[in-house]
């Protein structure tokens, strides 16, 4: 059964905070009404927050699903500094994934495109040849990555093509060791061959090998950079993405440079945007006395470049960001070596990172976690203190790990004690929609699950 409920502020405050004296709140005020599923265990908690309380929580309505919006506001009011039980010495804290959770699409991938298009590298051809082979076995990539002629491709066939073209670029581009401008080298087929086969290699590795191989691999391309240079690159990539259309982009390598791998194509999604509603949620948590953390599988200096920049508005302190870490040389430049003092921040590594750096600090787990993919599913379930989990709906199959949580969110939708909240988005606009269903790119009908 579903109901829409209105209540007085007096009743809400009494129920939410256990106050005994409510006579001063005798006047009933308007409330937001949303569908609520009534269960015998959640009936009293299903009463909705008043407009006055929603305003107090500082979370803008935006395009939130109505039920999710009410649940997030309730969490903010019950755990934040407006609660009589709030203890500044035992502050609640929350953890967000970043790519496809805090922003639409992936800032690591957007940074890779910017790095390739602008030939922003600090390694020699011999060094790049070693870097792109790190951890990659000689087996063929999965069949989806056969070349245009239908032939299999492996690291041993694609790497020589990449290095041949990079060598020409290295010797000719003024940003490396040559004298030609970027515009001039773009006219040579080696440019398109290099950027296409590098982006293809990133995709092929990701779909062929385990995440513990593929996730660090792309970070090695920052070898020779200083951390602040990577952050600046990521910020510039972010800014350029705001001006570009949302949708798929395809690169195809030139037939004139088939090389050993043959001609290949690769397609990815372009048009990264901030989720304005998630950005507002970051600020609502901060404004109400929560500590906010990011735990991302992207490279740490990439995330720092975007998540800390005041013009973007997430405003996360640098020390509150956990992501992939590489070692540095004696001059502070990045080495293509994973820093074993840290976990890989994907899958179980996210849980281990939170336990090592946050649970050990606070003595308890995060009260709220948000993510979108299988890389987040461990931290979504591993902490007994987590009361709410926000899943950005990317239309996962219900048989996948995060898909199971998404289905649970659908099944418990409207119940006040629901732990998992599914938030819909429109992949055509890069924005939320006020539903738990999502629109795929080019689709006209929103769905809850794939």
HUMO-V572210 format. One record per residue. N is the residue number from 1. PSI is psi as a letter, one per 40 degrees, with the letter a starting at -180 (NA if undefined). D_FIRST is the distance of its C-alpha to the first C-alpha in Angstrom with 2 decimals. Layout:
n->N psi->PSI d_first->D_FIRST
n->N psi->PSI d_first->D_FIRST
This chain:
n->1 psi->i d_first->0.00
n->2 psi->i d_first->3.80
n->3 psi->i d_first->6.82
n->4 psi->h d_first->10.49
n->5 psi->h d_first->12.75
n->6 psi->i d_first->16.50
n->7 psi->i d_first->18.79
n->8 psi->i d_first->22.49
n->9 psi->d d_first->24.57
n->10 psi->d d_first->25.78
n->11 psi->d d_first->22.46
n->12 psi->d d_first->21.77
n->13 psi->d d_first->25.26
n->14 psi->d d_first->25.10
n->15 psi->d d_first->21.98
n->16 psi->d d_first->23.21
n->17 psi->e d_first->26.81
n->18 psi->f d_first->27.13
n->19 psi->h d_first->29.49
n->20 psi->d d_first->30.49
n->21 psi->h d_first->32.01
n->22 psi->e d_first->29.77
n->23 psi->d d_first->31.77
n->24 psi->e d_first->33.22
n->25 psi->f d_first->29.85
n->26 psi->d d_first->29.20
n->27 psi->h d_first->28.70
n->28 psi->h d_first->25.17
n->29 psi->i d_first->25.19
n->30 psi->i d_first->23.15
n->31 psi->i d_first->20.53
n->32 psi->h d_first->19.00
n->33 psi->h d_first->15.37
n->34 psi->i d_first->13.19
n->35 psi->h d_first->9.60
n->36 psi->h d_first->8.37
n->37 psi->h d_first->6.02
n->38 psi->h d_first->6.44
n->39 psi->i d_first->8.84
n->40 psi->d d_first->11.66
n->41 psi->e d_first->14.13
n->42 psi->e d_first->12.86
n->43 psi->d d_first->11.49
n->44 psi->d d_first->14.90
n->45 psi->e d_first->15.51
n->46 psi->e d_first->12.60
n->47 psi->h d_first->14.73
n->48 psi->i d_first->16.37
n->49 psi->i d_first->20.10
n->50 psi->i d_first->22.32
n->51 psi->d d_first->24.62
n->52 psi->d d_first->27.52
n->53 psi->d d_first->26.23
n->54 psi->d d_first->25.37
n->55 psi->d d_first->28.94
n->56 psi->d d_first->30.30
n->57 psi->e d_first->28.95
n->58 psi->e d_first->31.02
n->59 psi->h d_first->28.69
n->60 psi->i d_first->28.84
n->61 psi->d d_first->25.75
n->62 psi->b d_first->27.56
n->63 psi->f d_first->25.56
n->64 psi->i d_first->23.05
n->65 psi->h d_first->19.51
n->66 psi->d d_first->17.71
n->67 psi->d d_first->15.60
n->68 psi->d d_first->18.82
n->69 psi->d d_first->20.83
n->70 psi->d d_first->18.98
n->71 psi->d d_first->19.14
n->72 psi->d d_first->22.81
n->73 psi->d d_first->23.64
n->74 psi->d d_first->22.18
n->75 psi->d d_first->24.30
n->76 psi->d d_first->27.30
n->77 psi->d d_first->27.07
n->78 psi->d d_first->26.53
n->79 psi->e d_first->29.22
n->80 psi->a d_first->31.57
n->81 psi->e d_first->34.52
n->82 psi->e d_first->32.62
n->83 psi->i d_first->31.16
n->84 psi->e d_first->33.42
n->85 psi->e d_first->33.23
n->86 psi->h d_first->34.65
n->87 psi->h d_first->37.92
n->88 psi->e d_first->40.08
n->89 psi->e d_first->41.88
n->90 psi->g d_first->38.72
n->91 psi->i d_first->37.16
n->92 psi->i d_first->33.90
n->93 psi->i d_first->34.47
n->94 psi->i d_first->32.60
n->95 psi->h d_first->33.69
n->96 psi->h d_first->33.30
n->97 psi->i d_first->34.54
n->98 psi->c d_first->36.48
n->99 psi->h d_first->36.90
n->100 psi->e d_first->33.89
n->101 psi->d d_first->31.90
n->102 psi->d d_first->33.84
n->103 psi->i d_first->35.61
n->104 psi->h d_first->34.99
n->105 psi->a d_first->37.25
n->106 psi->h d_first->39.80
n->107 psi->d d_first->42.56
n->108 psi->d d_first->44.65
n->109 psi->d d_first->44.77
n->110 psi->d d_first->45.49
n->111 psi->d d_first->48.28
n->112 psi->d d_first->49.68
n->113 psi->d d_first->49.91
n->114 psi->d d_first->51.66
n->115 psi->d d_first->53.97
n->116 psi->d d_first->54.91
n->117 psi->d d_first->55.40
n->118 psi->e d_first->57.62
n->119 psi->f d_first->59.37
n->120 psi->g d_first->58.54
n->121 psi->i d_first->59.92
n->122 psi->f d_first->62.32
n->123 psi->i d_first->63.56
n->124 psi->i d_first->66.42
n->125 psi->d d_first->66.00
n->126 psi->d d_first->67.01
n->127 psi->d d_first->64.42
n->128 psi->d d_first->61.66
n->129 psi->d d_first->62.65
n->130 psi->d d_first->62.06
n->131 psi->d d_first->58.80
n->132 psi->e d_first->57.04
n->133 psi->e d_first->57.95
n->134 psi->h d_first->56.60
n->135 psi->e d_first->54.46
n->136 psi->h d_first->54.40
n->137 psi->i d_first->55.67
n->138 psi->e d_first->57.83
n->139 psi->i d_first->55.33
n->140 psi->i d_first->54.26
n->141 psi->i d_first->51.10
n->142 psi->i d_first->48.25
n->143 psi->d d_first->48.93
n->144 psi->e d_first->46.79
n->145 psi->f d_first->49.56
n->146 psi->i d_first->52.48
n->147 psi->a d_first->54.84
n->148 psi->d d_first->55.23
n->149 psi->e d_first->57.55
n->150 psi->e d_first->55.00
n->151 psi->i d_first->56.94
n->152 psi->i d_first->55.47
n->153 psi->i d_first->55.94
n->154 psi->i d_first->56.41
n->155 psi->d d_first->57.38
n->156 psi->e d_first->61.00
n->157 psi->d d_first->60.96
n->158 psi->d d_first->58.89
n->159 psi->d d_first->60.46
n->160 psi->d d_first->64.01
n->161 psi->d d_first->62.82
n->162 psi->d d_first->60.98
n->163 psi->d d_first->63.96
n->164 psi->d d_first->66.44
n->165 psi->d d_first->64.64
n->166 psi->d d_first->63.97
n->167 psi->d d_first->67.66
n->168 psi->d d_first->68.66
n->169 psi->d d_first->66.23
n->170 psi->d d_first->67.38
n->171 psi->e d_first->70.97
n->172 psi->d d_first->70.42
n->173 psi->h d_first->67.58
n->174 psi->d d_first->68.79
n->175 psi->e d_first->65.74
n->176 psi->b d_first->66.93
n->177 psi->e d_first->70.66
n->178 psi->a d_first->71.59
n->179 psi->e d_first->72.58
n->180 psi->i d_first->70.38
n->181 psi->i d_first->67.52
n->182 psi->d d_first->63.93
n->183 psi->d d_first->64.33
n->184 psi->d d_first->67.41
n->185 psi->d d_first->66.00
n->186 psi->d d_first->62.94
n->187 psi->e d_first->65.41
n->188 psi->h d_first->66.32
n->189 psi->e d_first->64.24
n->190 psi->d d_first->64.18
n->191 psi->d d_first->61.68
n->192 psi->d d_first->59.07
n->193 psi->d d_first->59.84
n->194 psi->d d_first->59.30
n->195 psi->d d_first->56.06
n->196 psi->d d_first->54.50
n->197 psi->d d_first->55.50
n->198 psi->d d_first->54.42
n->199 psi->d d_first->50.93
n->200 psi->d d_first->50.85
n->201 psi->d d_first->51.95
n->202 psi->d d_first->49.14
n->203 psi->d d_first->46.54
n->204 psi->d d_first->48.33
n->205 psi->d d_first->48.54
n->206 psi->d d_first->44.85
n->207 psi->e d_first->43.83
n->208 psi->d d_first->46.59
n->209 psi->i d_first->46.81
n->210 psi->i d_first->44.62
n->211 psi->d d_first->43.19
n->212 psi->e d_first->45.65
n->213 psi->d d_first->48.35
n->214 psi->d d_first->46.87
n->215 psi->d d_first->45.29
n->216 psi->d d_first->48.58
n->217 psi->d d_first->50.67
n->218 psi->d d_first->49.87
n->219 psi->d d_first->50.64
n->220 psi->e d_first->54.18
n->221 psi->e d_first->55.02
n->222 psi->e d_first->55.32
n->223 psi->h d_first->58.39
n->224 psi->e d_first->61.09
n->225 psi->i d_first->58.81
n->226 psi->i d_first->58.51
n->227 psi->d d_first->54.97
n->228 psi->d d_first->55.23
n->229 psi->d d_first->56.33
n->230 psi->d d_first->53.22
n->231 psi->d d_first->51.03
n->232 psi->d d_first->52.94
n->233 psi->d d_first->52.59
n->234 psi->d d_first->48.80
n->235 psi->d d_first->48.56
n->236 psi->d d_first->50.76
n->237 psi->d d_first->48.71
n->238 psi->d d_first->45.54
n->239 psi->d d_first->47.28
n->240 psi->d d_first->48.53
n->241 psi->d d_first->45.13
n->242 psi->d d_first->43.80
n->243 psi->e d_first->46.33
n->244 psi->i d_first->45.55
n->245 psi->i d_first->43.19
n->246 psi->h d_first->40.01
n->247 psi->i d_first->40.36
n->248 psi->i d_first->42.24
n->249 psi->h d_first->45.94
n->250 psi->h d_first->48.33
n->251 psi->i d_first->51.73
n->252 psi->h d_first->54.30
n->253 psi->i d_first->57.50
n->254 psi->i d_first->60.78
n->255 psi->d d_first->62.43
n->256 psi->e d_first->65.72
n->257 psi->f d_first->64.66
n->258 psi->d d_first->63.12
n->259 psi->a d_first->64.72
n->260 psi->d d_first->63.76
n->261 psi->d d_first->60.01
n->262 psi->i d_first->60.34
n->263 psi->h d_first->58.35
n->264 psi->i d_first->54.68
n->265 psi->i d_first->51.68
n->266 psi->i d_first->48.71
n->267 psi->h d_first->45.62
n->268 psi->i d_first->43.33
n->269 psi->h d_first->40.82
n->270 psi->i d_first->42.40
n->271 psi->f d_first->41.36
n->272 psi->h d_first->40.08
n->273 psi->i d_first->38.21
n->274 psi->i d_first->36.75
n->275 psi->h d_first->33.00
n->276 psi->d d_first->33.26
n->277 psi->d d_first->29.83
n->278 psi->d d_first->30.71
n->279 psi->d d_first->34.08
n->280 psi->d d_first->32.47
n->281 psi->d d_first->30.35
n->282 psi->d d_first->33.64
n->283 psi->d d_first->35.07
n->284 psi->d d_first->32.14
n->285 psi->d d_first->32.42
n->286 psi->d d_first->36.19
n->287 psi->e d_first->36.13
n->288 psi->f d_first->33.99
n->289 psi->e d_first->36.24
n->290 psi->i d_first->34.89
n->291 psi->h d_first->37.39
n->292 psi->h d_first->36.54
n->293 psi->i d_first->37.87
n->294 psi->h d_first->38.08
n->295 psi->h d_first->38.47
n->296 psi->i d_first->39.45
n->297 psi->e d_first->41.15
n->298 psi->i d_first->43.37
n->299 psi->h d_first->46.82
n->300 psi->d d_first->46.84
n->301 psi->d d_first->49.23
n->302 psi->d d_first->47.22
n->303 psi->d d_first->44.11
n->304 psi->d d_first->46.27
n->305 psi->d d_first->47.68
n->306 psi->d d_first->44.33
n->307 psi->d d_first->42.09
n->308 psi->e d_first->44.79
n->309 psi->h d_first->46.11
n->310 psi->d d_first->45.56
n->311 psi->d d_first->45.63
n->312 psi->d d_first->42.55
n->313 psi->e d_first->40.59
n->314 psi->d d_first->39.00
n->315 psi->f d_first->41.75
n->316 psi->h d_first->41.45
n->317 psi->i d_first->44.53
n->318 psi->d d_first->46.64
n->319 psi->e d_first->46.55
n->320 psi->e d_first->42.75
n->321 psi->h d_first->42.85
n->322 psi->h d_first->43.01
n->323 psi->a d_first->43.78
n->324 psi->h d_first->46.37
n->325 psi->h d_first->49.77
n->326 psi->i d_first->53.22
n->327 psi->i d_first->56.59
n->328 psi->i d_first->59.16
n->329 psi->a d_first->62.91
n->330 psi->e d_first->65.44
n->331 psi->e d_first->65.20
n->332 psi->e d_first->61.44
n->333 psi->i d_first->60.82
n->334 psi->h d_first->58.00
n->335 psi->i d_first->58.97
n->336 psi->f d_first->57.17
n->337 psi->h d_first->56.45
n->338 psi->h d_first->53.11
n->339 psi->h d_first->53.26
n->340 psi->e d_first->52.64
n->341 psi->e d_first->52.06
n->342 psi->i d_first->48.54
n->343 psi->i d_first->45.83
n->344 psi->h d_first->44.73
n->345 psi->g d_first->41.61
n->346 psi->i d_first->39.43
n->347 psi->b d_first->37.32
n->348 psi->d d_first->38.31
n->349 psi->d d_first->40.88
n->350 psi->d d_first->38.29
n->351 psi->d d_first->37.17
n->352 psi->d d_first->40.83
n->353 psi->d d_first->41.69
n->354 psi->d d_first->39.02
n->355 psi->d d_first->40.19
n->356 psi->d d_first->43.84
n->357 psi->d d_first->43.77
n->358 psi->d d_first->40.70
n->359 psi->d d_first->39.63
n->360 psi->d d_first->43.33
n->361 psi->d d_first->43.60
n->362 psi->d d_first->40.56
n->363 psi->e d_first->40.12
n->364 psi->i d_first->36.42
n->365 psi->i d_first->34.24
n->366 psi->i d_first->32.48
n->367 psi->e d_first->29.29
n->368 psi->i d_first->28.13
n->369 psi->i d_first->29.13
n->370 psi->h d_first->28.77
n->371 psi->a d_first->29.98
n->372 psi->e d_first->29.62
n->373 psi->i d_first->31.50
n->374 psi->d d_first->32.75
n->375 psi->e d_first->35.33
n->376 psi->e d_first->32.66
n->377 psi->d d_first->30.62
n->378 psi->d d_first->32.80
n->379 psi->e d_first->32.49
n->380 psi->e d_first->28.72
n->381 psi->e d_first->28.49
n->382 psi->e d_first->31.77
n->383 psi->h d_first->31.39
n->384 psi->d d_first->29.62
n->385 psi->e d_first->29.73
n->386 psi->h d_first->27.65
n->387 psi->d d_first->24.31
n->388 psi->h d_first->23.21
n->389 psi->h d_first->24.34
n->390 psi->h d_first->24.27
n->391 psi->h d_first->24.89
n->392 psi->h d_first->26.41
n->393 psi->h d_first->25.14
n->394 psi->f d_first->28.28
n->395 psi->f d_first->26.54
n->396 psi->i d_first->27.63
n->397 psi->h d_first->27.44
n->398 psi->e d_first->24.69
n->399 psi->e d_first->27.64
n->400 psi->i d_first->29.35
n->401 psi->d d_first->28.95
n->402 psi->d d_first->27.37
n->403 psi->d d_first->25.39
n->404 psi->d d_first->23.79
n->405 psi->d d_first->22.77
n->406 psi->d d_first->21.50
n->407 psi->d d_first->19.31
n->408 psi->d d_first->18.05
n->409 psi->d d_first->17.27
n->410 psi->d d_first->15.28
n->411 psi->d d_first->13.36
n->412 psi->e d_first->12.66
n->413 psi->h d_first->12.19
n->414 psi->e d_first->10.32
n->415 psi->h d_first->10.99
n->416 psi->d d_first->13.83
n->417 psi->e d_first->15.91
n->418 psi->h d_first->15.97
n->419 psi->d d_first->19.69
n->420 psi->h d_first->20.09
n->421 psi->h d_first->19.52
n->422 psi->h d_first->20.44
n->423 psi->h d_first->22.24
n->424 psi->i d_first->23.31
n->425 psi->i d_first->26.88
n->426 psi->h d_first->29.14
n->427 psi->e d_first->32.15
n->428 psi->d d_first->34.02
n->429 psi->e d_first->34.13
n->430 psi->f d_first->33.71
n->431 psi->i d_first->31.00
n->432 psi->i d_first->27.33
n->433 psi->i d_first->24.83
n->434 psi->g d_first->21.70
n->435 psi->i d_first->19.42
n->436 psi->e d_first->18.96
n->437 psi->i d_first->20.78
n->438 psi->i d_first->24.57
n->439 psi->h d_first->27.36
n->440 psi->i d_first->30.30
n->441 psi->h d_first->33.75
n->442 psi->e d_first->34.58
n->443 psi->i d_first->31.09
n->444 psi->e d_first->29.28
n->445 psi->h d_first->25.81
n->446 psi->i d_first->23.73
n->447 psi->i d_first->22.28
n->448 psi->d d_first->20.34
n->449 psi->i d_first->22.64
n->450 psi->NA d_first->26.04
